[in-house]
């Protein structure tokens, strides 16, 4: 009976979140316009998360080169003249090229801001204010504007002025990498731009909260997000222990100091994560290892006992010796059979081909009008009635100039041509990262 009810539940949820119906459902943020003036990853991800949920995102870049991230790509690899690093944080955006050093360009930007709900920027603190297009100027023309200022160290404070930041800097300044790696070895950077992506999520969340506040009061506001402080917020019990006990935290390698056992163990054909926090899970692990007596050993019988370093280390050595004799699949099967967590360390190829993730849309395969078949990471959060989605891939610099300037600002084709001739408005440079694919025929710019 219970098994049948469980199957009915999974059938119901599969139908409720059916990816084939995503584009038949409304978007949560439809009607919200985001004006983006950003570069690299932090600012673009903030706007990208809002775009996945249905906001119209207008990405303004300085032509002809545009966003620096257009040229950040592994091993100088470009796909159809586009940077591999530019795609993931620039979905479904309208790309406009405006020279913001020109007064007419600033005037265009102000007009776009006056018609927008949210503005996202990630220049060094105070830069746009000196250009005359910062929050103080923009909110005069649009008091309802929500202005998200992403930066490395915040819009005020002794460490803020004139300092640039990158993800690696945020990881170091925040103390994040001080707890990575192994004792006696150098710290290790996270393999992804964790400060940028987590920061973008926090910035987007703050924008949604500000939208809710505006709905009640009619007032916009300035959101100050510091990338380094976002990572500080992730450091779980690190700061609590320091504040209450005075003990700092150092690197712990591939093990969890609080959840024991939980570690990445080498096995016969690779690596596998094994975790068993609850005592019942630990009992199952001991049975799988053929060491049932360990579950009743006073050193290991409870989580508090296992957390003590003098007990943790010999226990992990025992598990390590057991795992080393088995293949990943064998350990995963043992975990499923005995009730503890066990999963192989997956590669990008594993996830790219994963039927589960493709069915859920976390691996999102779609046909883009310019680039053809694309496979990217899809929206992580699933909403049953207003699902997030990817509509098209990132486009070249200035790709949507005419569409945006005519549709939103009512400019005539001759006016836009005049702006182009005076280089106030522009499009891509003839270089990889900025320009369309070599086989683009000059057709419609969708």
Secondary structure, DSSP 8 states (H G I E B T S, - for coil): -HHHHHHHHHHHHHHHT-GGGGGGS--TTTT-EEEEE--TTHHHHHHHHHHHTT-EEEEEE-TBT--GGGG--GGG-EETTEEHHHHTT-TTEEEEEB-TTSHHHHHHHHHHHHT-SEEEE-SSTTHHHHHT-SHHHHHHH-TT-EEEEEESS-SSSTTTTT----HHHHHHHTTGGGGSS-TTS-----SS-HHHHHHHHHHHHHHHHHHHHHHHH---EEEEEEHHHHHHTT-TTHHHHHHHH-------TTB-SSSSSEEEEEETTEEEEEE--SHHHHHHHHHHTT-GGGGGSTTTSSHHHHHSHHHHHHHHHHHHHHHTTS-HHHHHHHHHHHT-EEEE---HHHHHT-HHHHHHTSEEEEEETTTEEEEEE--SS--SSS-----S----TTTTHHHHHHHTT---HHHHHHHHHTTSB--B-SSTTTS--TT--S----
